[in-house]
Amino acid sequence: MKIFNKINIFLGFLFLFSISCKKSGYAPSPPTVDSLYQLAYGSSTSDRTQLANRISGNVPPKFAEVISKWKRFSGTTYYPTVASIVATPSYCQTTLDGSGMWANSTSPVANPNTDGVCNTASMNSLSWIYLTGPDRLFNIQNTSNYNGFFSSLKFDTYTAEATLSSTDIDDDAIGVAIAVYVDPSNNDVHTLSAYRTQGGFPAPNLGWGVLYKLNGAVVRTFDNKSVGGVNTNGSAGDRLGWNGRNTQIRIERTGNIVKAYTSIWNTGATASAIDLTSLIQLDLSDVTNGLTMFIGAQSYGYETISQARATFSNLTFITPLANADPEYLFDLRDNLVYTKKSSGVGYELVTGLKALDMLGYPKIITNLETQGEFQINSSTSFTEL
């Protein structure tokens, strides 16, 4: 399945929870909505463009257009926004080309893709890029730390799939973040992640497992099993590491129950089918697992450590919050409400309804498509967060 080839699986955050209200022209009292995920638009230029596109019936924004809103971490360092990342050393941050590689630095001379001086937490995090032809996430660096990239939006029920690969011959780890919790009191980053390795990393050195990490340090490994063996550089398989191999990971989360699956190794454009015997199942509410911080809606994402050219493709994300045809669009700037046209294409103004009244207040809502967050203060004011 090609990434974005079906609109209803576009990473989950591209759609709105279906509202059970009926289309109406005038209403004596505004209908209310309960979901905190709404297609609401503020005053920014990008929001005005996205609203106009949605009214016209155009497709939602692509992942490449919202990637900058995802949060990042590398080792013990957490970056709540891309803008908060300051490259160290500064000369290592040059420009990323269409293949995801940094241009060489000229003063001083350095290759940010391979030089150890540029293998820093900040450069690890800045190296996440979205590429096309085919569509994929990519990180060029052979990172020294567990290096993650995760969503602003949070979910507790979803099914996600991704194909992981690397053309590099290293034998280390690429993974999917099942849940990411950032402690608001100290910005500690807790991650629950499913990892595939070619045996080059201590955990899971047999090739497949789930790791609980705190600030980039492994606290506990849940299972460490072989699914198709490993190809370590020194002693197993053909000893060529990833070397163009791919594997698929599927995550199924339903509340506190997490199920992680993978496939055996393959090469080429298509990953092997999920191996159901690879199942690792965890209950987040079981205190003996030490995972209670992940209870409730959390972020998801993608990770790597010490594996250059980590690549994530064929990304899908399905959640009950997703709906390709939401009932309403909310224009917060002008306090207007639009509803789906009877033709099924585009939206039209609903006379008499006010967006802020209909959404209710005080409340914080999130646009699943643009990842914009808004605080509704009153019937006449809102704040973009």
N, C-alpha and C positions, 0 to 999 in steps of 0.2 A: 504494500500500500504506500503510495507516494505521499510525502508530507503535504498537508493542506489540500489533498485532492478531494476531501469531503469536508464541507464547511462545518458539519455538526461534530467533528472531532478535532477542530483546530485548537489544540492545547487547552481546551476547557474554558479558558478565560475569555473566549471570543463571543460568548453568548449570555443571555439573560435568563434568569429563572422564569418559567412560564407563570404568568399572572392569571388568575381565574376570573378576573373581572370581565364583563362583556363590553364590547365597543358601544360608546354612547356619544351623543352630540352634546346635549345639555343635561346637567344633573343638579338636583336640588342640594345635594351635599356630595362632596368629592369622594369617590371610592378611595379606599386605602390600600396600600401595598405593604406586605410584611417582610419581604426579602430584603437583605442588606446589599444584594447585588442587583443593580439596576443600570440600564443604559441611560446614564445621566451625563450631561455635558455642561461645562463651565464657560469661562470667558476667553480662554487661550485660543490662539490662532488655530492650533491643531484640533482642538475640540470643536471649533466652529466648522472646520473642514469636515471632520468626521460626522458631525450632526447633519450637515448638508448632504453628505454622501449617503447616509442612512435614510434620510427623507426621500432621496431620489431612488432608493432601492439598490444602491451599490453595495458591494461586499464589504465586510468588516476589514479593519487593518490587519496586515500580516505580522507575523512574529517579529520580523526584522524591524518593524516600526515601533514596537513596544519593548524591545530587548533592553533598552537603556534604563528601564524602570525596575529591572530585576536586581536583587541584592547579591552581594558576593562576600566570600571569606577565603582566606588563605592562611593556614596554620592558626595562629592565635589572633590574627587580625580580621576584624569584621568591618565591612564597608556597607553602610545602609543605603548609599546611592553611588552611582558611578562617578558623580561629580566630587565625591569625597575622597576618591583615590588619587593620591599624589605619587607619581612615579619616582622610585628611588632605585638607582641614580636617575636623575631627570633626563639625562641624555639618552637613556635607553628607550624612552617613549618617542618613537619617530612616527611613522605612519604604517598602517596595516594595508597590505595590498589585497587584490581580489582572491588570492589563495590563502589568506590568513597569516601571511608572514610579515614580520617587521622589516622595514627598510634599514639598511646599515646606518649606524651613527658615524658622522664624519669628524666630530670634535667633542671628545676624543673618538678615535676609530673603535667601533665595537659592533658585534653582531648580536642584536637583542634576542634572536631566536635560539642561540646556542651558547653564548658566552656566560660563564658562571656569574659574573658581576651583575648581569641583568636577570638572573634567576632569583628574584625577590618576591615577597608577598604581593607588593603592589603591581609588579609586572605580570605575575601569574594571573592576577584578577583582571588586569587590563587586556589580557590576551584572548578573552572570550570574544568570539565573533560569529556572526551569522553569515553563511555563504550560500550561494545559489549555484545551480547546475552541477549536481543536484542540491536541493535544499538540505542544509545541515548546520549543526552547531560544531564549533571547532576550537581547539586550543593548541597552539603550536608548541608551547613550552614543556620541557621535561621538568615539571615542577618539583621543588624540594619539599613542599608541604601538601597536605590534603587541601585541595583547591576546589571551591564550590561556587555554583551559580544557581540561585533559586528564586522562585516566584514571589512577587509581592502579595498575590492573592493566596488565600488559605482554604483548604478543603479537608474534610474528614471522610469523604466517601468518593472514590473515583477508581477508574481502571486506566493505567498508563502503560504504554509500550515504547520501546526505543531499541534501535539497532546500534550497537557499540562496535567501533573498529579503530584500527590505527595501521598506517603503512610503515611505521617505525619498527625496528627489530628489537626494541626493548621488551621486557617481559613483565611489566608492572601493571598498575590497576586503573580501571575505568569503571565508573559506577553511576547509579541513579539514586538521588536523594528521595527516600520515601516520605520523610517528614523532617522539617527543620524548625527548631524552636529557639528563638533568640530571647534570652532572659532580659526583660526590660530593666531590671535593677542594676545589671552590670555588663550587659551586652555579651555574656557568654553564649557561644553558639553550640547548641546540641544538635547533632545530626544522626538520623537513622538511615543507613544507606546500604543498598545492595550492590556488591562489587564483583566484577569478573577480573581475574588476573591470569597471567601465564606462569604463575608460580614464583615470580621474582620478589614479591612482597611478603612480609611475615604473616599477614592475615588479609584475606584467606589464601594461604599458600597452595592449597589444593585446587584453587581456581574459582570457587563459588561460595559466597557467604554473605551474611548481613552484619554490618558493624554499627555499634553505637559509639560515637565519638564526642568528646567535649573539647572544644577549641582545637580541633585538629589532632587530638591524641586519642588513640583507640582505648576505650574503657572496657568493652566487651565484644566478643565475637560470637554470633549466633550461627552455629553450624560452620563447617569448613569441609566442603565436600568436592569431589571430582565430578564434573559434568563434561565429558569429552576429553579429560586429561589436561595437561599443561605442556608448554613448550618453553621451559626455562632456557636462558642463554647458555647455561653450563652443563646441564645434566639430564634433561628430559625431552622427549619428542624430537623434533628436528633442530632444537636448540636455537631457534630463530625468533622467539618471542611472538608478538602479534603478527608482524610481517604480512599485513593485508588481511588477516583473519577477522571475521566478524562473529558476533553473537547477539542474541536478542534477550532482553529482559522485560518481563511483565510484572507489574505491581497491581494488586487488587486490594484496595483498602475499603473496608465497610465498618465505619465507626472505629472501635478499638481493635478489630481483627485485621491483621495485615498478612497477605499472602504474596510471596515473592517467587517467581519462576525464571528459569533461563533456558537457553537452547545449547546444544553442542556447537562446537566451532564449525564455521564454514568459510568459504572464500567467494569473491565475486560480489554481485550487486544484491543478492538475496540471502537473508539469514535463514538458518534451519528453523523448523517449527519448534515451538515451545515444548520442552520435555517436562511432562507433568510429574515425573518422579523427582524433579529437582526442587519440589516445593519446600519452602521454609516458611512456617507459619508462626506468628507471634501474637500474643494478646497484650496490648498496651496497658490494660488495667490490672494485669497480674503483677503484683508488687515484687515478686521474686525476679522478674525480668529487669527491674530498674528502669522502666521506660515510661513512667506515668507522666513525665513532662510533655509527652507527645499526645496525650489525650486531648480531644477537641480538634478543631480545624487548624492545620499547619501548612506551611509552604512545602513545595516539592521542587525538584531540580535535577541538576547534573553535576558530576564531580570527576576529578581525576587526581592521580598522584604519580609523579615520576614517569609518566608515559607521554612522550612527545607525540604530537599529531593526533591527540584524542579526538574522536569524531562521533557525533550522535546524529543519526538519521532516522527516517521513517517514524517520526515522533507522532504519537497519538495520545490524546487525553480525553476521557469521557467521564462526565460527572452528571448527576441528576440536576444540577443547576443549569445545564446547557439546554438551550432552545434556539433553534435557527430562526424562529419567527416570534420574537417577543411582542407582547401586546402593545406596550407603550415605549415612547422615547420621552425623556424629560430634559427640557431646555431650562437649566437653572438660571442662566443669565437673564433671560427674558420672562422667566416664570411661566413657561408654556408647556403644554402636553400634546404630543402627537400620537396617533393610533394607526394601526395597520389598515391600509386601504382594503376595501372589499375585493378588489382585483387581486390582492395578495402581493402586489409589487409596490414597494414604497409606503410612505406614511403621510397622513394628512392631519392638520390642526384640529384639535377638539376644542370647540368654543365653550368657554365657561369654566374650564378646569385650570387650576393653578398647580404647577409642578411641586412647589415647596409644601403646599397644603396636602397634596396627595401623598407625598413621600413621608410626611410627618416629621416632627422635631421634638427635642434634640435627637439627632441620629447621625451616624457616620455610614455612608454608603460607598460602594465601589462599582465602577463601570467594568464589567467583565471583559469588554473588548479593548478598551484603551488603557486599562488599569489605573485610571484616574480615581482619586479618593476625594470625597467631599464631606464636610460637616454641615448638616442642615441646622441652622441656628434658630430660625423663626420662620414665620410665613412670608417674610420679605428679605431674608438674608441667608447667605451660605458662605463657607470658606473652603477654598481648594487647599487640600493638605499636601 
